[in-house]
Structures are given as structure tokens and as C-alpha cells.
């Protein structure tokens, strides 16, 4: 056997022995703990992760007020630290949505934490209602014809039917799927792992989860990273309209100030308003999934979601000027293709819609005394308002929306182009959390900053620093000059191409 292959095989064997030894030690520790009622984590394989990890679960009361009643099983995965002498404070990752499975995301998230994983365990919990933890899943729409996928009314009917089926499940009391209950589950995982303190990393809705964990269990927190801050009082559907409109206006302004974009799209803002005014109208397009021709009703709902999805990622938003101008000329293929961005991707990374609406209907219902939103805010609010009228709502603790002064370092990250959790939310949260919280605003970044450039090194230095002052003083200068991607223009045949073809 070649020497390099022998060394690699030796490393794999050592890693496997380490995992099994860790599982055995966990079993012995848990067996001696009077409060432990669940099996110890065991060696397992998880889709998306190359190596063996540890899988465990905690059994929790569906209704915390009835500990002797129906239970749910909350599953988690531990990616053990590589070092023999690891740190005692693991990193807990809270997924977004609400409604994403953290375990399903582990494979894509793990590279961001590889250096941290040298000395700290990484823990991914499927929040109750997602993944394998009492899942609240609705039927996917992938196999439906294009026109039905973009039919807003049909979508609301599908979710109403899903609600009826979810309520029949053994764990179908949808009032028991709030953020606060889920964070009590997360603390039960912490206790099962024997960690006195943990580091929290949350993305998007996961930042709300992390903030609520801090509110409930402040003594168990060591450091917090908030990527795309979603405060507990943001009233998601209504605020989303305001933030999407601001991001879209910024896109128009940036195009007007960039000579080549302005030259190609001189009436971009007017074309967008024209599309809204002309809706609804039919359009002949090609289904981007199967290439079949279809007739789609271009209404305000489709237009609102067509811009919202790509605005999350500036690289995709770069295609919006071309798509909007094409649609204004009666060619809707590019805009319809972009409209499917949010719903695309593997099934494992999509929202568990039952959990999504259980959280949003309980925690993001607008104040009845507040004026109704206008513009895109009204469009985004409409499906939530219709569905939440019948969706069972969990109770929210009186202090849920309070932001306590943090006694531990907090690093908040925001992108200036983010259409759903822009810097205005992070600024307010950091101010409330106090002097141990720091806000890093990344220019021309969209929704989610952790995967950009040097951010993973920033996270490593923040969490790994032994001294709190050093953690808050980490240098974020490497993120100060991120450019916006230039407006996308498809290649067009020219004389040289025509000559080459001959």
C-alpha cells in the first residue's frame, strides 16, 4: 500500500476508534446520571457528512405543562472535535426558516466551522417540527405543472389541507411548536451532553432562537454569533415587505449609478412599476424544470416573490435588471425562472411548512391596532393572514420579545443588501444587548454573511478567544470592501460569433 494511502487509512481508523470511545464514555456518563432518560449518542452516518458522527435524542413532553402526556423525540447530531484534549464548550447551530432541519444543513454548514471543530464539538439539533423531530411536513409541489406551482390561491388551499392532516398526527397539537419551547428542548440536549456552557450560532430565524435561548438560560451561554438578525418582535410578513422594497430600491439606485447598467436598463424602475400596474395578465413561458411550454398568470404575488428570492443573494439579484426589462417587453421566462429560487434545492433543505406557520402564526401576528402594511408588505402578509386565522396558536411568554442586557460577548452580522434581515434589525438588537454586543455590517452582502470570504476566520477568532475583550475586538476589516456583482447580461450573438459559425 502506498505510504500516503496508509497514512490516510491510519487516520480514518483513529477517527473511528475515537468516535466509538466517545460514544462509550457518553454512555457510561449518562448511565450514572439520575436525570438521564435517553440513550447515549451512538456512532452513525448522516447524509451530507463524509465521516461518522454521533447521533442522539432527548425525549420531551409535547406540552411542557403536561409532563406525563404525549412525548416527542428531539434528534441531534454531534460532530466530535478532532483534538484529543478538546474544549468543554460545544457550538450549537440553530437553523433558519423557521422550519429548516439543522441536521440536513450540517453538510453545507460544516466547512464554515472546520477550524473551530478542531477543538470543539459541533451540535446540530432538528428543532421539534423539523427533520426527524416530530416532523410537520406538507406535500411538496415539485411535480405540479408550472401554472399550479405559481397559483397563490391554490397554494393557500394546499396549506389549509396540510393543516387538517397535521392536526391528526399523534404530535399534532400545533400550539406546542414555539421558539421558547424549542429552546427548552435545546437546553435538554445541552444537559444530556454534560456541557455547562455552550456557544450559539444562529442564522436568520436561528438568531431569534439564539436570542430566546439567551433570555431563558443566560448562565449556560458563553458566546453568541447572530448572522442576519431576526428579532423576536419584528412581525415577519409585514417587515419583510418594507425590507424587500428597500432592497429593490437599492438595486434600482445602484443600477442608475453604474454606467453600463444604466445604459442597458435606463427605465428599470419604471418598468417594474409598469409590471405591477399591468398585473394580472397571462404569459406564455417555458417551465425551467422540464422545458415544457406553459401559460402562467403573472399576478402581483408572483412578481413579489420573483424579486424576493434572488434579492437574498446579490449574485442572483444581478440578473433582476435583465429579467425585469425582458418582462416589460412581454418576455417573462427569466422572471419566472427567478421566481422559483426560494422553492428550489434539495428536499432536505426546504422548510417544514407546518413548523414554519406554527412559529409565525404564534409569534409574528401583527398588532391589531397597527395600520395594515401597503405595497409588497400587503402581498407578503396576505397568505399568512388567511392561514393564521385557522392555525392553532401557541402561547408566547410575556417576556419573549424582551432583549436582556447580555453578560456574554455577542457578534451580530448584517449585509447591507439583505432583503429580510437588513442592518436596521441588527442595530436595534445590539443596542438593546448592551456593551458586550458588536455589530459588523458587511457592504453589498445579502442574506447570510458567514460563508463570505474571511468571515469563517472572524467567527473562529471570536469564539476561540479566551478573553472577552479580545473576542469583541476581532478585526473585521477584511469584509469592508465587498463589491456588488455587476448586472448580469446574457451573451448575445455578434458578428464574430456569426463568422465563427460559418
JORA-V454798 format. One line per field, one symbol per residue. psi: psi as a letter, one per 20 degrees, with the letter a starting at -180 (. if undefined). Layout:
psi=???
This chain:
psi=pqghhggghggggggghgghhghghhggghhiphipiqqqqqprpppiphrqapprqqpqpgohimhjbqqqooqrppoqqhqgnrqiorppppraeqjqohhhighhhghhjgghihipqppopoqpircjnlqmqqqqjhiqqghhhjogghhhhghhhgghhhiiqhkjniiklrggghhhghhhgghhikphqqppoqpchhhggghhggghlhijpgqppoonpnqikimggghhgghghghghhggghghioghghhhmikgghhghhgghiqqqqqprpoihijqqqpqonrhgggghhhgghhhohhhhiiggggghghhjjojggghghhjghiarqhijrqnhghghhgghhijpqphiqqqqrchghghhghggghihippprqpqhjgjqoqppjqppoppqphjpjhmrhhghggghghhaijqqpopopkqcooihjpdjhhhggghghhphphghgijqojhijilpqpqqpppqpppahhghhhh.
